[in-house]
């Protein structure tokens, strides 16, 4: 039997991909992945990439088969 679930790709964070069995779980995992991604950048002294504008994300969405979902994460200074 094929397992179903949700995959989250964070376009502003290259390689930041995660998944969950439900939308809610996938979003929680994405928030954790984004926070971890940023922590590694900061630890390594790398700059944190700027976020894309909403219009750019919507344009990219029209070329894919996914739906954009937005979330927030807390980032320590």
N, C-alpha and C positions, 0 to 999 in steps of 0.2 A: 504494500500500500504506500502511495506517495505521501510524504509528510507535507503538510501545508503550513505556511507561515508568512511572515512579512520581512522583507529585506529593506534596510535603510542605507542609502548612500548619501554622504554629506559632500555636496559638490565643492564647497569652499574649503574642505579639508581632504586633500588628495589621499586616497588609500583608507579613508575612514569609512568603513562599511561594517554593518552589524545586522543582526536579525532577531526576531522574536516570534513566538507562536501567536501572539495577538498584536493588534496595533499598539495597544497601551504598553505591552512589554517591549516591542520594537522601539518605541519612542524612549522608554526608560534606558534601554541599552544604548541608543544613539546619544542620549545626554551623557551617559558615562563615557562613551567612546570619545566624544568631543572634549570633555573635560580632561581625559587622559592624554589625548592628542596635544592639547594646549600645554599641559603640564610638561610633557616631553620637550616641546619646543622651548619653553621657558628654561628648563633644566639645561638644555644644550646651548642656550644663548641665542637661539634662532628667532627671527622676527615672527610674530603671529600674522598670518595673511589677513588682509582686509576682507570683509564680507562682501559678497556680491549684492548688487541692487536687486530689488524685487523683480523689476522688469526683466533683468537678465535671467533670473531663475525661471520665470514664467515662459520666456522664449525657449530655454533649454527643455522645459517640460513638454512643450508642443512637439519636440523631436523625439521624445521617449515614450515608453508605455507606462510610466509611473505617474503618480500624483504627488505634487509637493505638499508637505505638511511642515508647519513651522513650529519650533519650540525654542525655549530659552534655556541657557545654562548660566550658572554662576561661575565667574572666573575670579580667583583671588589676584590681587595686584602684585 
